Amino acid sequence: MEMSFRWYGLDDKVKLDHIRQIPQMKGIVSAIYDIPAGEVWDYERIMSLKNSISDHGLRLNVIESVPVHEDIKLGRTTREQYIENYKQTLRNLSKAGVKTVCYNFMPVFDWTRTNLQDQLPDGSNSLSYHEQEVKQIDRLDGKLTLPGWDLSFQTDKLKSIMEAYKSVSEDQLMENLIYFLERVIPVAEEEDIKLAIHPDDPPWNIFGLPRVVTCKENIEYILQKVDSSSNGLTFCSGSLGSNPENDLLEIIEAAKGRIHFVHARNVKWTGDRSFQESSHSIHDGSLPMVAILNKLHEVGFDGPIRPDHGRMIWDEEGRPGYGLYDRALGATYLNGIIDTIKQ
């Protein structure tokens, strides 16, 4: 497994010179964040990002993410041009030597939390989600933002998009996903790119919007319906593991050979459809991190893996979930498990 780290570019408070000091750190997971969803990523800009990383002794090994335009998710006739643009972006990424692309198919909103600084017993703080609080959020008041979101539209456009999704069922959203994959996967095959869909986070419907990458059955359907080694999964333990009904080891088994990227993090279940992110340790969260990594090794996964959202510890301030210190601890913890299971 290739230990990797999410980096948000030159404006990130976490610097590449610090990331490279984490033991066994090899890869950087990043993206070009100012290109609106649906537009082609310019080859020169991709190379500029790649070179800024390689100049610090690291490698751009995963793009996370190339956003999918809402018209594709909604199945509008305008999706054809956005799909063509997506194909060209894949060609440009391949030309630049990037071969793994993470993406998601969550309508409108990316990962969602209700508290970005929820205090833990040890005095640190982390991201949390409480279902009852979500039900009270006004998603159209213009105040609803989170660090992981692609905010490519303003409140007035958000209202129209939310209205459009009222006529989109889970089955229709799944059909639109398959339609997209049937058209982009042949290009991914030609370019030797591995597309890795990220599970919905949390893995259930929110704000009245459908979500379909939520469980083993749906993941199996997506992988089988477009049966190509280029059509794969980003296995995210924290996203799928937020629902206690998801058996993570069974999902790894079901997706073996098609897991192209791993997000490793732990969560603590705190109630019905409620959880708080913890340290990566099995002693702090509800997920069996040692068993998860052992299972990944068992099915032959040897691709990029990164510590996912971390706590804010030691008075660090920065992007919620994406500080340096706890993610560095997480990487070291994961490396220790990996070293042990490889013996």
C-alpha positions in Angstrom: 0.0 0.0 0.0 1.3 3.5 -0.9 0.9 5.9 2.0 -0.6 9.2 0.8 -1.8 12.5 2.1 -4.5 14.9 1.0 -3.1 18.4 0.1 -5.2 21.4 -0.9 -2.6 23.2 -2.9 -0.3 26.1 -2.3 -2.9 27.9 -0.1 -3.1 24.9 2.2 -1.7 25.7 5.7 -0.3 22.1 5.7 2.9 22.4 3.7 4.5 19.7 1.5 7.8 20.1 3.4 6.0 18.9 6.5 4.1 16.2 4.9 7.3 14.6 3.5 8.6 14.2 7.0 5.9 11.7 7.9 7.5 8.2 7.8 6.9 6.2 4.6 4.9 9.1 3.0 5.0 8.7 -0.8 2.0 10.2 -2.5 0.0 13.3 -2.6 -3.7 13.4 -3.2 -4.9 16.7 -4.7 -6.9 18.5 -7.4 -7.3 21.8 -9.2 -9.9 23.4 -7.0 -10.8 26.5 -8.9 -12.0 24.9 -12.1 -15.8 24.8 -12.1 -17.5 21.4 -12.4 -18.0 20.4 -16.0 -15.0 22.3 -17.4 -12.0 20.6 -19.0 -8.8 20.5 -16.9 -6.0 22.1 -18.8 -2.9 19.9 -19.3 -0.5 22.6 -18.4 -2.3 23.3 -15.1 -2.2 19.6 -14.3 1.5 19.6 -14.9 2.0 22.7 -12.8 0.3 20.9 -9.9 2.3 17.7 -10.5 5.6 19.6 -10.6 4.9 21.6 -7.5 4.6 18.3 -5.7 7.5 16.4 -7.3 9.7 19.4 -6.4 9.3 18.4 -2.8 10.1 14.8 -3.3 6.6 13.5 -3.4 4.3 12.1 -6.2 0.9 13.2 -7.3 -0.7 9.7 -7.3 -4.4 10.5 -7.0 -6.7 13.2 -8.2 -9.5 13.8 -5.7 -11.7 14.8 -7.2 -12.8 15.6 -10.7 -16.3 16.9 -9.9 -19.3 15.5 -11.9 -21.6 18.2 -13.2 -25.1 18.3 -11.7 -26.6 18.0 -15.2 -25.0 14.6 -15.5 -26.5 13.5 -12.1 -29.9 14.9 -13.1 -29.8 13.2 -16.5 -30.4 16.4 -18.4 -29.9 16.6 -22.2 -27.0 19.0 -21.6 -25.1 16.2 -19.9 -23.5 15.1 -23.2 -21.1 18.0 -23.4 -20.2 17.7 -19.8 -19.4 14.0 -20.3 -17.2 14.9 -23.3 -15.4 17.4 -21.1 -14.9 14.8 -18.4 -13.4 12.4 -21.0 -10.9 15.1 -22.1 -9.9 15.8 -18.6 -9.2 12.1 -18.1 -7.0 12.2 -21.3 -5.1 15.2 -20.0 -4.6 13.6 -16.6 -3.3 10.4 -18.2 -0.9 12.4 -20.4 0.4 14.0 -17.2 1.0 10.5 -15.7 -1.9 10.6 -13.2 -3.6 7.2 -13.3 -6.1 7.2 -10.3 -9.1 9.5 -10.2 -11.5 9.6 -7.2 -14.9 11.1 -7.8 -18.4 11.0 -6.2 -22.0 11.1 -7.4 -23.6 12.8 -4.4 -26.3 15.2 -5.5 -25.5 18.9 -4.7 -23.7 18.3 -1.4 -20.5 16.5 -0.7 -19.7 15.0 2.7 -22.0 16.6 5.4 -21.5 17.2 9.1 -23.4 19.2 11.7 -20.5 20.3 13.8 -17.0 21.0 12.7 -15.5 21.4 16.2 -17.3 18.9 18.4 -15.2 18.4 21.5 -13.9 14.9 22.4 -13.2 13.7 26.0 -9.4 14.3 25.6 -9.9 18.0 24.8 -9.4 17.7 21.0 -12.2 18.4 18.6 -13.4 16.7 15.4 -16.3 16.6 12.9 -19.6 15.1 13.9 -23.0 14.4 12.5 -26.3 14.3 14.3 -29.4 13.4 12.4 -31.8 15.5 14.5 -29.7 18.6 13.8 -29.7 18.0 10.1 -33.5 18.0 10.1 -33.4 21.5 11.5 -31.0 23.0 9.0 -32.3 25.4 6.4 -30.2 24.2 3.4 -31.3 27.2 1.3 -30.4 30.1 3.6 -26.9 30.5 2.1 -25.1 29.7 5.3 -24.7 25.9 4.8 -21.1 25.3 3.8 -18.4 22.7 4.6 -14.7 22.4 3.7 -15.3 19.4 1.4 -18.0 20.9 -0.8 -17.7 22.1 -4.3 -19.5 25.5 -4.1 -19.9 26.1 -7.8 -23.4 27.7 -7.5 -25.0 30.4 -5.5 -28.1 30.2 -3.3 -30.6 31.1 -6.1 -29.2 28.4 -8.3 -29.2 26.0 -5.4 -32.9 26.5 -5.0 -33.6 25.5 -8.6 -31.3 22.5 -8.4 -33.0 21.3 -5.2 -36.3 21.7 -6.9 -35.1 19.6 -9.9 -34.0 16.8 -7.7 -37.6 16.4 -6.4 -38.3 14.4 -9.5 -35.2 12.2 -9.3 -35.6 8.9 -7.5 -32.8 6.7 -6.2 -33.4 4.4 -9.2 -33.1 7.3 -11.6 -30.0 8.6 -10.0 -28.5 5.1 -10.3 -29.4 5.0 -14.0 -27.8 8.4 -14.5 -24.6 7.1 -12.8 -24.5 4.0 -15.1 -25.1 6.2 -18.1 -22.1 8.3 -17.2 -19.9 5.3 -16.5 -20.8 3.6 -19.8 -19.5 6.6 -21.6 -16.4 7.5 -19.6 -15.1 4.1 -18.7 -14.0 3.2 -22.3 -11.8 6.4 -22.3 -10.5 5.4 -18.9 -9.6 2.0 -20.3 -7.8 3.6 -23.3 -5.9 5.9 -21.0 -5.1 3.2 -18.3 -6.9 5.3 -15.7 -8.6 3.8 -12.7 -11.8 5.6 -11.8 -12.7 5.2 -8.1 -16.1 6.2 -6.9 -16.3 7.5 -3.4 -19.2 6.3 -1.2 -21.8 8.8 -0.1 -21.0 10.4 3.2 -23.0 9.8 5.3 -24.4 6.7 3.4 -28.1 7.7 3.5 -30.3 10.3 1.9 -30.0 13.8 3.3 -32.1 17.0 2.7 -34.6 15.0 0.6 -31.9 14.2 -1.9 -31.3 10.6 -3.1 -27.9 8.8 -2.6 -27.0 5.5 -4.1 -23.4 4.6 -3.2 -24.3 3.6 0.2 -24.1 -0.2 0.8 -22.6 -3.5 -0.5 -25.6 -4.3 -2.8 -25.4 -0.9 -4.6 -21.6 -1.1 -4.9 -21.8 -4.6 -6.3 -24.4 -3.4 -8.8 -22.3 -0.4 -10.0 -19.2 -2.6 -10.4 -21.0 -5.4 -12.2 -23.2 -3.2 -14.4 -20.1 -1.6 -15.9 -17.7 -4.5 -15.6 -14.3 -3.1 -16.2 -11.1 -2.9 -14.1 -11.2 0.8 -14.8 -14.5 1.1 -12.9 -13.6 0.8 -9.3 -14.2 2.0 -5.7 -12.6 4.4 -3.3 -13.1 2.3 -0.1 -13.8 4.9 2.6 -14.1 3.2 6.0 -15.4 6.3 7.7 -18.2 7.0 5.1 -19.4 3.4 4.8 -18.7 2.7 8.5 -21.0 5.6 9.6 -23.9 3.2 9.1 -23.5 0.2 11.6 -25.5 -1.9 9.2 -22.7 -1.9 6.7 -20.3 -4.8 7.2 -17.0 -3.3 6.0 -15.2 -6.6 5.6 -18.0 -8.0 3.4 -17.8 -4.8 1.3 -14.1 -5.3 0.8 -14.6 -8.9 -0.2 -17.4 -7.9 -2.6 -15.2 -5.2 -4.3 -11.9 -7.1 -4.3 -9.9 -6.4 -7.4 -11.8 -3.2 -7.9 -10.7 -1.2 -4.9 -8.4 1.5 -6.4 -8.0 3.9 -3.5 -8.5 3.8 0.3 -9.6 6.4 2.8 -8.8 5.0 6.2 -10.4 6.7 9.3 -12.5 5.8 12.3 -15.8 7.0 13.7 -17.6 6.6 16.9 -21.3 5.8 16.7 -23.2 8.1 19.0 -26.9 7.4 18.2 -29.3 6.6 15.4 -27.6 7.9 12.2 -25.3 10.0 14.4 -21.5 9.7 14.8 -18.4 11.6 15.6 -15.0 11.2 14.0 -12.3 9.9 16.4 -8.6 9.1 16.2 -7.7 6.3 13.8 -7.2 3.9 16.8 -9.4 1.0 17.3 -9.6 2.1 21.0 -11.3 5.4 20.2 -13.7 4.5 17.4 -16.3 1.9 16.5 -14.6 0.5 13.4 -12.2 -2.5 13.4 -9.3 -0.7 11.7 -6.8 -3.6 12.1 -9.3 -6.1 10.6 -10.1 -3.6 7.8 -6.4 -3.3 6.8 -5.8 -7.0 7.2 -8.8 -7.7 4.8 -7.5 -5.2 2.3 -4.1 -6.9 2.3 -5.9 -10.3 2.0 -7.7 -9.3 -1.1 -4.5 -8.0 -2.7 -5.0 -4.2 -2.4 -1.7 -2.5 -2.9 -2.7 1.0 -4.2 -2.8 4.4 -2.6 -4.1 4.8 0.9 -4.5 7.9 3.0 -5.4 8.8 6.5 -8.7 10.6 6.2 -10.3 13.3 8.4 -8.3 13.9 11.6 -9.0 15.6 14.9 -7.7 19.0 15.6 -5.1 18.5 18.4 -2.3 20.4 20.1 -3.9 23.7 19.5 -3.6 23.4 15.7 -5.9 25.6 13.7 -6.8 25.0 10.1 -9.2 23.4 7.7 -11.6 21.2 9.8 -10.7 17.6 9.4 -7.5 18.4 7.5 -4.9 19.5 9.9 -1.4 18.1 9.9 -0.8 16.6 13.3 -3.6 14.0 13.8 -3.5 12.9 10.1 0.2 12.4 10.6 -0.5 10.3 13.7 -3.1 8.4 11.6 -0.6 7.7 8.8 1.9 6.4 11.4 -0.7 4.2 13.0 -1.8 2.8 9.7 1.8 2.1 8.7 2.3 0.2 11.9 -0.6 -2.1 11.1 0.5 -2.5 7.5 4.0 -3.4 8.6 2.7 -6.1 11.0 0.3 -7.7 8.6 2.9 -7.9 5.8 5.2 -10.0 8.0 
